[in-house]
Amino acid sequence: MLLEPEFELVGCVEDGQTLLTAANELKPDVIILDISMPILNGIDAAHQLKKTLPGTKVIFVTMHGEADFVTEALRAGAAGYVLKRCGASELLTAVREVLKGNHYVSPLVTRNTIELLIGSSHTGVKRWGKLTARQREVLQLVAEGRSRKEIASALKISVKTVEFHKAAIMRELNLRSTADFTLYAIEHGMIVSNDRLRANNKYCAG
């Protein structure tokens, strides 16, 4: 409702994996996504989108205002970063700006933080450690409670390959159980806990 009076809305999806398929079919000028999305999180989705659709602008609209999330979004090629707690009109401003070829970051993310992120030559340690893109996908799906067969089907790999990646993740991150996977994914923005999701939705609706 917010976008359609000014822009043509060509598609809506419910998870990161479906987003990649739809984006490559529809080839939109702008994609608006969240960091925490089912099946494939927004950061990894953005990395893949910039490879397949380098001319498409990506804008994150998310509850995550911490500097390291902004860092990963910018590294993934984001042209815009808007916090959900900002006014609704800010999203329209962000879309207009990125279509002009500019970047837009919510004023609630401080100027000093952005200057540090853009100007620093120190790459730092990525929020998700040394995991590969495939391992991050497996980690998120395990955290979402999906079985090995479901993960294999979603990623189009064998069950043995799923088991291999899961074992590698457990070694790399020192995780021992599915609960550990879930806690790690929540703490690192891959998925959102039910309590935080309810709180965020209530806040945004207000």
C-alpha positions as CSV (number, residue, x, y, z in Angstrom):
1,M,0.0,0.0,0.0
2,L,2.9,2.3,0.8
3,L,4.8,1.7,-2.4
4,E,2.2,1.1,-5.1
5,P,0.9,4.8,-5.5
6,E,4.4,5.7,-6.7
7,F,6.1,2.5,-7.9
8,E,5.1,-0.6,-9.8
9,L,5.2,-3.6,-7.4
10,V,6.1,-6.6,-9.5
11,G,6.3,-9.3,-6.9
12,C,6.2,-10.3,-3.2
13,V,7.9,-13.4,-1.7
14,E,8.1,-15.0,1.8
15,D,11.6,-16.3,2.0
16,G,15.1,-15.7,0.7
17,Q,15.3,-18.7,-1.6
18,T,12.1,-17.8,-3.4
19,L,13.4,-14.2,-3.6
20,L,16.4,-15.4,-5.7
21,T,14.1,-17.2,-8.2
22,A,11.6,-14.4,-8.5
23,A,14.2,-11.7,-8.8
24,N,16.0,-13.5,-11.7
25,E,12.6,-13.9,-13.5
26,L,11.3,-10.4,-12.8
27,K,14.5,-8.5,-12.9
28,P,13.3,-5.6,-10.8
29,D,15.0,-2.2,-10.4
30,V,14.8,-2.4,-6.6
31,I,14.5,-5.2,-4.2
32,I,13.4,-4.6,-0.6
33,L,14.3,-7.3,1.9
34,D,15.0,-8.0,5.5
35,I,18.0,-9.5,7.2
36,S,16.1,-12.2,9.0
37,M,14.2,-14.2,6.4
38,P,13.2,-17.9,6.3
39,I,15.3,-20.5,4.4
40,L,17.9,-18.0,3.3
41,N,18.8,-14.9,5.2
42,G,18.9,-11.5,3.6
43,I,22.6,-11.0,3.7
44,D,23.4,-14.2,1.9
45,A,20.5,-13.5,-0.6
46,A,22.0,-10.0,-1.3
47,H,25.4,-11.5,-2.0
48,Q,23.9,-13.8,-4.6
49,L,21.7,-11.1,-6.1
50,K,24.6,-8.8,-6.7
51,K,26.3,-11.6,-8.7
52,T,23.2,-12.4,-10.9
53,L,21.6,-8.9,-11.0
54,P,24.4,-6.4,-10.5
55,G,22.2,-3.5,-11.7
56,T,19.4,-4.1,-9.3
57,K,19.4,-1.9,-6.2
58,V,19.0,-3.7,-2.8
59,I,17.4,-2.0,0.2
60,F,17.3,-3.6,3.6
61,V,14.3,-2.8,5.9
62,T,15.1,-4.4,9.2
63,M,14.9,-4.2,13.0
64,H,18.7,-4.7,13.2
65,G,20.4,-1.4,13.8
66,E,23.7,-2.7,15.2
67,A,26.8,-1.6,13.4
68,D,27.9,-5.1,12.4
69,F,24.6,-5.8,10.7
70,V,25.0,-2.6,8.7
71,T,28.6,-3.6,7.9
72,E,27.5,-6.9,6.5
73,A,24.7,-5.4,4.5
74,L,27.0,-2.8,2.9
75,R,29.5,-5.5,2.1
76,A,26.7,-7.5,0.5
77,G,26.1,-4.6,-1.9
78,A,23.2,-2.9,-0.2
79,A,22.3,0.6,-1.6
80,G,19.9,1.3,1.2
81,Y,19.4,0.4,4.9
82,V,16.2,1.5,6.7
83,L,15.2,0.6,10.3
84,K,11.6,-0.7,10.8
85,R,11.1,1.7,13.7
86,C,11.6,4.7,11.4
87,G,8.7,6.5,9.8
88,A,7.0,4.8,6.9
89,S,7.8,7.7,4.5
90,E,11.5,7.0,5.0
91,L,11.2,3.8,2.9
92,L,9.9,5.9,0.0
93,T,12.8,8.3,0.4
94,A,15.2,5.4,0.4
95,V,13.8,4.0,-2.9
96,R,13.9,7.4,-4.6
97,E,17.5,7.9,-3.6
98,V,18.8,4.6,-4.7
99,L,17.0,4.9,-8.0
100,K,19.0,8.1,-8.5
101,G,22.2,6.1,-7.9
102,N,22.7,7.3,-4.3
103,H,23.0,5.4,-1.1
104,Y,20.6,5.8,1.7
105,V,21.1,4.8,5.4
106,S,18.6,5.6,8.1
107,P,19.6,8.6,10.2
108,L,19.1,6.4,13.3
109,V,22.3,4.7,12.2
110,T,24.7,7.4,13.2
111,R,26.9,9.3,10.7
112,N,30.0,8.4,12.6
113,T,29.2,4.7,12.4
114,I,28.7,4.9,8.7
115,E,31.9,6.9,8.1
116,L,33.7,4.3,10.1
117,L,32.2,1.4,8.1
118,I,32.9,2.9,4.7
119,G,36.2,4.5,5.4
120,S,37.9,1.8,7.5
121,S,40.5,-0.3,5.8
122,H,40.1,-2.9,8.6
123,T,37.9,-5.6,7.4
124,G,37.3,-7.1,10.8
125,V,35.9,-10.5,11.6
126,K,32.7,-11.3,9.7
127,R,29.7,-11.8,12.0
128,W,29.3,-15.4,10.9
129,G,32.9,-16.4,11.2
130,K,34.6,-18.5,8.5
131,L,31.5,-20.4,7.4
132,T,31.0,-20.8,3.7
133,A,27.8,-19.6,2.0
134,R,26.5,-23.2,1.8
135,Q,27.3,-23.8,5.5
136,R,25.4,-20.7,6.5
137,E,22.4,-22.0,4.5
138,V,22.6,-25.3,6.3
139,L,23.0,-23.6,9.7
140,Q,19.9,-21.5,9.2
141,L,17.8,-24.4,8.0
142,V,18.9,-26.6,11.0
143,A,18.1,-23.7,13.3
144,E,14.6,-23.5,11.7
145,G,14.0,-27.1,12.8
146,R,14.1,-28.7,9.4
147,S,15.1,-32.3,9.0
148,R,18.1,-33.5,7.0
149,K,15.9,-34.6,4.2
150,E,14.1,-31.3,4.1
151,I,17.4,-29.4,4.0
152,A,18.7,-31.7,1.3
153,S,15.6,-31.1,-0.8
154,A,15.6,-27.3,-0.2
155,L,19.3,-26.9,-1.2
156,K,19.3,-29.6,-3.9
157,I,22.1,-31.6,-2.3
158,S,22.4,-35.1,-0.8
159,V,21.6,-36.0,2.8
160,K,25.2,-37.0,3.2
161,T,26.4,-33.6,2.1
162,V,24.0,-32.0,4.6
163,E,25.6,-34.1,7.3
164,F,29.1,-33.2,6.2
165,H,28.3,-29.4,6.3
166,K,26.5,-29.8,9.7
167,A,29.5,-31.5,11.2
168,A,31.8,-28.8,9.8
169,I,29.7,-26.1,11.3
170,M,29.6,-27.8,14.7
171,R,33.4,-28.0,14.7
172,E,33.9,-24.4,13.5
173,L,31.4,-22.8,15.9
174,N,31.6,-25.3,18.7
175,L,27.9,-26.1,18.5
176,R,26.6,-29.3,20.0
177,S,22.9,-29.5,19.5
178,T,20.0,-28.1,17.4
179,A,19.2,-25.8,20.3
180,D,22.8,-24.4,19.9
181,F,22.2,-23.9,16.2
182,T,18.9,-22.0,16.9
183,L,20.4,-19.8,19.6
184,Y,23.4,-18.9,17.3
185,A,21.1,-18.1,14.4
186,I,18.9,-15.9,16.6
187,E,21.9,-14.1,18.1
188,H,23.4,-13.5,14.6
189,G,20.3,-12.2,12.9
190,M,19.6,-15.2,10.6
191,I,16.3,-15.9,12.2
192,V,14.1,-14.0,14.7
193,S,12.9,-15.5,18.0
194,N,9.1,-15.6,18.4
195,D,9.2,-13.2,21.4
196,R,11.3,-10.6,19.5
197,L,9.1,-11.0,16.4
198,R,5.9,-10.4,18.4
199,A,7.5,-7.4,20.1
200,N,8.7,-5.9,16.8
201,N,5.4,-6.4,15.0
202,K,3.6,-4.7,17.9
203,Y,6.0,-1.8,17.8
204,C,5.8,-1.4,14.1
205,A,2.0,-1.6,14.0
206,G,1.9,1.3,16.5
